[in-house]
Amino acid sequence: MPIVMDAARVSRSLTRIAHEIVERNRQIDDLALIGIRARGVPIAERLAAALHDLTGVTVPTGALDITLYRDDLMRHAVGPQPVLRSTEISFSIDDRVILLVDDVLYTGRTIRAALDALIDFGRPRAIQLVALVDRGHRELPIRADYVGRNIPTSQQQSVQVRLVELDGRDEVEVEG
Amino acid sequence: MSTAATALRSRHLLGIEHLERDEIDLILDTALAMKEVGSRHIKKVPTLRGRTVVNLFFEASTRTRMSFELAEKRLSADTLGMTTTGSSVTKGETLTDTARTIEAMAPDLIVMRHASSGAPHQLAKICRAGIINAGDGTHEHPTQALLDAFTMRERKARLQGLRVAIVGDLEHSRVLRSNVFLLTKVGASVVVCGPPTLRPVGIAEMGVEVTSSIDRAVEGADVVMMLRVQHERMKGLFLPSMREYFTLFGLTPERMRRAAPDAIVMHPGPMNRGVEIDSEVADGPWSVILDQVANGLAVRMAVLYLLAGEEG
């Protein structure tokens, strides 16, 4: 199955996104990065490191688990509940510009759940969306502000993002 | 080492006895994530929207009932409550008939407290809903044992190898039974202590040490759990006097000095101050009694969440 992004390409994409974030947001001090569990979290942390290298500013990062907000949670007639992980946002999101980070943007339903969750934490000034991969097939009116790579896929395929922090290596593979 | 469970094997939580260790870990880990919800500005998530939970309390309860109700509300479930007074139970309705009536309203989950051991098991045979035992007679009180374990893990960062002393009215305590089942499953070492008249038959076969000396029980303990003297269940002469009970089995600051240096004191509540526990201990630096109440909420949210996925 094809590897559509290798480690070098993942790294270049994140560096470019960091530059775009600086370009679009004049006040870096107001930013905060919140990664969606699981793979949005290390991407958010890498972007924070890249932003620090570029500007010297340490942008706070958090981790968001959207399980309790999923729209498909109670629709499976029989079956186990998804495993719940903890949300860790140790700063107030009020009046900040939140950069919401996920690995793959697909139907948009995860992002819808994440937006609902964020609103329960406070009232950010704005929320911008970062996705390492946009694979299309949106089911909701949601788009990303920053995209690492657009990858056309069919709905039968699946996109696997692997990251050093969780999987031992950086790569994006299209399966099926 | 078993692999981590991702779901509970039963759609009811009737007791700890039949839970596997990995299921206990799953509930405690889920509760940790649930605890964070309580620290938010808006302490409510939409997870159980459109689900109905019935709270059936056939026996007096303050903290367990309020804790379950709040847990249900924080998960956005619709809740209805029934207590014995003001219900048809006072008109002589049997448990089976009450259960059939509630079944006709098609709830998703039923939380039940009852003075008779085994009542929730009977309910589980009649109803399609998932049943959560909130205490049945002198049998089990699973969510209490889970919140106790959660509190111990929070304070001690582990359960395995902990030395836990459980002291008091062993005979009438469902909290004792659930805790012993749980703590022996996770590899804690348990010593129980109580007057010989308040010691259930077969307690030594549950894998615990038994002693009549509170000093020996508390010696080196990481956790000292006091049980309430349950006057209301004592149909006979079990204790000469409350003063004598306190002298022999009451937890005092002097006795706490025998415990491990950073030991914690737990009590499932409601406390009889001056009977099983001295106020100086109950309100002292060892006490995690109010943490237990706060953690009960997170544990019950976890149980409701995990069971709501399992439809009949």
Chai-1 contact restraints between the chains, C-beta under 6 A:
chainA,res_idxA,chainB,res_idxB,connection_type,confidence,min_distance_angstrom,max_distance_angstrom,comment,restraint_id
A,L68,B,V45,contact,1.0,0.0,6.0,A-B,restraint_1
A,L68,B,T47,contact,1.0,0.0,6.0,A-B,restraint_2
A,A77,B,E311,contact,1.0,0.0,6.0,A-B,restraint_3
A,V78,B,E311,contact,1.0,0.0,6.0,A-B,restraint_4
A,P80,B,T6,contact,1.0,0.0,6.0,A-B,restraint_5
A,P80,B,A7,contact,1.0,0.0,6.0,A-B,restraint_6
A,P80,B,G309,contact,1.0,0.0,6.0,A-B,restraint_7
A,Q81,B,L306,contact,1.0,0.0,6.0,A-B,restraint_8
A,Q81,B,G309,contact,1.0,0.0,6.0,A-B,restraint_9
A,V83,B,T6,contact,1.0,0.0,6.0,A-B,restraint_10
A,L84,B,T30,contact,1.0,0.0,6.0,A-B,restraint_11
A,L84,B,A33,contact,1.0,0.0,6.0,A-B,restraint_12
A,R85,B,A33,contact,1.0,0.0,6.0,A-B,restraint_13
A,S86,B,L32,contact,1.0,0.0,6.0,A-B,restraint_14
A,S86,B,A33,contact,1.0,0.0,6.0,A-B,restraint_15
A,S86,B,E36,contact,1.0,0.0,6.0,A-B,restraint_16
A,T87,B,E36,contact,1.0,0.0,6.0,A-B,restraint_17
A,D120,B,I42,contact,1.0,0.0,6.0,A-B,restraint_18
A,G122,B,H41,contact,1.0,0.0,6.0,A-B,restraint_19
